[in-house]
Amino acid sequence: MRWSNWFLILYLSWAFYIPGTHELQSYQAQLLLQLRKHLEYPLQLDIWGSYNGDICYLSSTIHMSIVCEDNFITELRVKGDKVVTVSEFNGFTIPNQTLSESFSMDSFVTTLARLTSLRVVSLVSLGMWGPLPEKIHRLYSLEVLDLSSNFMFGSVPPQLSRMVKLNALVLDGNYFNGSLPDWLDSLSNLTVLSLRNNRFKSQFPSSICRIATLTDIALCGNQLTGKLPDLSNLTSLHVLDLRENNLDSELPAMPQGLITILLSNNSFSGNIPAQYGNLSQLQHLDLSLNNLSGTPPSSLFSLPNIRYLNLASNMLTGALPQSLSCGSNLGFVDISSNKLIGGLPSCLDTMSNKRAVKFGGNCLSTGSQNQLQRSYCEAVDTQSKKSRGRMVAILVAVITGTVLVLVPLALGVVFWCRSFRSRRTFEQNIFPKAGQDNSTTGVSSKALENARFISQAANLGTQGGPICRVFSLEDLMEATNNFDSSTFMGEGCNGKIYRGRLENGTSVAIRSLTLLKKHSLQNLKLRLDLLSKLHHPHLVGLLGYCIDSSRQDDSSGIKVFLIYEYVSNGNYHAHLSETCPEKVLKWSDRLVILIGVAKAVHFLHTGVIPGNFNNRLKTNNILLDEHRIGKLSDYGLAVITDEIEKTEVKGEAPKTRHTTNLEDDVYNFGFILLESLVGPIVTGKGEAFLLNEMASFGSQDGRRRIVDPIVLTTCSQESLSIVVSITSKCISPEPSTRPSFEDVLWNLQYAAQVQAAADSDQKSDSTS
């Protein structure tokens, strides 16, 4: 009797359990359908609407995955395709990839929070907009929250501090603003804090220094100011990324376990701490584009694991010791654009194939890479304090004047915005734009935009570069012997090019352009001045310009001459050709050139405001100097043509021809990468041919058939695979799937490091 009762109980338990499971599955499935409705039925979630089985057995895709435990949904990951693009509307730039005005972030989170068993939520690029609701804390079991690449704004709700189980908080690529939370230490289990590319304005919160579990801190691309505190207590920290902020303290002590330190494009000052030379785990250190001074510690170069060291564009002085030792893993060094003197240590000799080294723009006693006079570096060192004081005074005056202009303009925008509800609140938070050129302030929006451009260029340290010169037509005729045919270098879609020599002996390249006269010469001159302020080691420098004022007929347009530095060693395309075997570049040389050009394009996109896109990227426009340093030409011409060459439709707002966005430069750079792999495009075979050939990279036999033999015989397979992978992503037909230029640059640098390590191993083997 006892056994029969026992089996009866088991049977009844099983019988009642099954309906409960079905009810649970049905309830969770209904919640998923509600979430799909909130997200306005994205294609990536069509499978939710057609699936009739157990949702816990739903097949994952690259855009969606569901994980269950004990029939409860514990992980929900969805990746959409709502990328950040903008369009014009009544004088405002607004995102056109957001969800509609009827979308409610509050309702969405209310539904999501009913899935109380969730431990992982990743909702990326779905076009969600609005403030993050306080009720997000109802997901009390959450361990990972990733809401990257959406359009959320406002502050991070303090109720999120109750989510004590959080291991990772990722809110990259949104529009969160205000101060960084001061309660972050409440998240005592946090390992990853990533708030990149938002609009936070505050000092670095001291509360972060009390989260002992942190392994990754990524706060780059915000507007953080002030002092970076001592981080040495964060003993678990491996990655620190604070690039592109406004931090202006001296560099603090760092924890011993750091692997990556990225502090570029801030205003850090003082010496590089000697303690950094004891970070034995460090592999990647970028301190470029700051105001660091003194002589860099020699121990930085000999760290046992260091692979990438970038100290460029600071105010470093003194001489590096000739006995300087470089670590065996060091594959890339950039000490360019400082005030260093003395000789170049042998371990940084660019004649070696072991590592890529950039050292131009110093006062080193080497005849290569454009060195300055030693007296200049010594004078700069003694005058630095005075110059810094004058610079601060100038910047204060500029900022004060700009504020006086911007405040009334901003107030007008705010009052205009108040007439809109819901979605307009979103637009106001994310994309406010200055008024039109007939602004009642008397200052055009374009002038304000240009003021920001100039200010940013000054912040990047363009002082010390050549001053833009306005040439006369007589100057150019003298330089080219009246544009004699012997000085003609070629002709392209951007006009004819002549080689000339100025009266001081400087060799220059002179490009002639004819622009339609649609706007004033004043605007044209302003834009040419802006273009001349773009200084980068891998851009062909614009030294000046000439506007031929003798042509006043609108029908013939405006004749403009752009005077560039002369780059002597031909273009990259020619160096990929087998017709000149003595000039053909091996794989490591190609990587160095590609990295340089990628840095230049990344600078054009992000280093100045407004960014410069549509930069005519192709192998013919990459020029090599006598040291085979790659320099990009024909960049930024859209700065001129956008303003001058516009078509106007009666009764409509002006529409520019230039509609190219950032992804187009990524796409075009992908073909530069592809030509670097397979050699120059064969005559009569263009883009379609290269796209078809990409399929051949999938097998070793295919690679042997298509890859340039010079590449095959000088590359490591791992390095080649890295570049093949990023190339494939760059030339993806879907813009939303293409990588950022930052990702492209990182992959190329990693490929170079892998190649340098392989070359070093091969050299060691041959020696032994």
SULJOSUL-V524200 format. One record per helix or strand of 2 or more residues. SS is the DSSP state (2 for helix, 1 for strand). FROM is the first residue (numbers start at 0). LEN is the number of residues. Records with the same first field share a line. If there is no record, write none. Layout:
# SULJOSUL-V524200
SS = FROM-LEN  FROM-LEN
This chain:
# SULJOSUL-V524200
2 = 1-37  42-8  54-3  104-8  133-5  157-5  183-3  205-5  273-5  297-3  345-3  373-44  422-8  444-15  472-7  484-3  520-12  571-4  577-3  586-20  618-3  637-7  661-17  686-12  699-7  708-6  716-14  734-3  740-27
1 = 63-6  71-8  85-4  91-4  119-5  128-3  143-3  150-4  167-3  174-4  191-3  198-2  215-3  224-2  238-3  245-2  259-3  268-3  283-3  290-4  307-3  314-5  331-3  338-4  355-3  362-2  468-2  487-5  494-7  506-9  541-7  557-8  621-3  629-3  645-2  654-2
